[in-house]
């Protein structure tokens, strides 16, 4: 495991694509969510705010209708390191995203701290807004949408 990514937590996709990406990032020894590397490893368009990057997740959980990723712009790993202004902006983004995308129900989860406890593959503080898609044929097959936590 590198200081920035946890390869053990990158096995969620059965096709192995995400695990391969995380393996390559680990070899480079960089944080894929830090501003200097984000656009290299994250090909989805990004919206920049004062404290957060907002984007569609490159590897959305299946079956999801919406999967937004909120990435703190400065490399921190724990939510205790967030400034009051960053918390306020996070709440504003959450309201904008759920209203603008008509997300009437979903999940908000923040990955923080040691990845062996979070299920995250990237140690950089980030949050997810996820809405499952009951209309997706895979929804009944997998009995909803699940994500790794710890």
N, C-alpha and C positions, 0 to 999 in steps of 0.2 A: 504494500500500500504506500502510495506517495503521501506527501504532506497535504495534498489538495484533493485527491480523489481516492475513493475506496472501491477497488475492483470487485470485492466480494459482494457489494450491494448493486452491481450493475447487471445482474443476471435475469431481470424481470421479463425481458422480451425473449420469446422462444427462438426468434430468428438469429440472435447473437449480434445483431448490428450495434446495439448500444454498448454491449460489453467490449466489442472491438474498438469503438471510439474511446471509451474510458481507458482501455489498455494503452492506446496511442498517446492520450493525454498524460498518463502516468509516466510513460517513457520520456516525454518532453519535460516533465517536472514543473509544470505551470498550473495555475488555477484557471480553468476554462471560463469562469464567471467574472474574473477581473477584467476591467475595461481594456487593458492592452491585448487580451486574448479572446475576448467575448465574440467578436465578429468572425474570428477564424473558426471557432468551434460551434458557433450558433448561427445558422444560416437564415433564420426567420427574421423578418424586419423587427426592429426594436424601437420602442418609444422611450425617450429619455425624459426623466423627471429630475428634480433636484437631488433626490436621494436614492432613486430606484430606476432600474431598467424594467420595462413591461413588454412582454412578448408572448407569442404562442410557444408552447413547449415543443422543442424539436422532436421529442420522443413521447408523445402524449400517452397517458394511460388509456387502455382500451377496455370497454367501449365508452369513450367520452364524446360529448357534444362540444364542450368547451374545456380547454386546458391552458390557462394562462400561467405564466411564470413571472414572479416578481423578484428581482435580484437586487440586493443592496449594492450600490455602486462602489462603495469602499469595501475592501476585503476585511470582513469581520466574520466570526463564526458563531457568536452567541447573541441572542436577542437582548441580553442585558447590556450590550454595547451600543444599542440603538439610542440615538438622541430623541428627545421629545418631538422635535420637528420631523424626524424620520417616521416616528410612530403616527403622527398626524397625517403626513403625506400618504402613508400606507393605508390608513382608513379612507382617505379621499379616493385613492386608486381603487380600493375594494368597492366603494359605493359607485364609482363611475363604471367599472367593469361589469358589475352585476346589473346595474340599471341599463347601461348601453347595450349589453348583450342579452337582456331580458332573462337573466339567470334567476329564476324564481326559487330555486333550491339547488344546493350543491355542497361542496366541502371546501373549507379553507384550512390549510395546514402549513405551518412554518417549520422548516428544517433548521435546527440550530444545534451547535455543539458537536460533540464527539459522534462521528458517523456510525460507530458500532451500536449506538443507542437509537439513532434516528431513521435508519434505513436509507439515508441519502447516499448518493454516490459522489457528491461534491460537497466539500466542507464549508464552502462560502455560504453565508446566510442567504436563504431564499425561501419564498413562500409559493404555494400553489393555490389557484382557484380552479376547482374542477367541478364540472357538471356531467353526470353520467348521461348516457343516451339509451333509454329504454327501447327506442325504435330500431336500434342497431341489432342485426340478427345475432350477433355474438353475445348480446346482453343476457338472454335467457340461458344460453349455453354455459356461460361462466358465472351465472347467478349474480349479475350486477357488475360493478367495477370495484376492483380491490387494488390497494397499493401497499407496498412494504413499509412497515414502521418498525424499526429496530431489528 
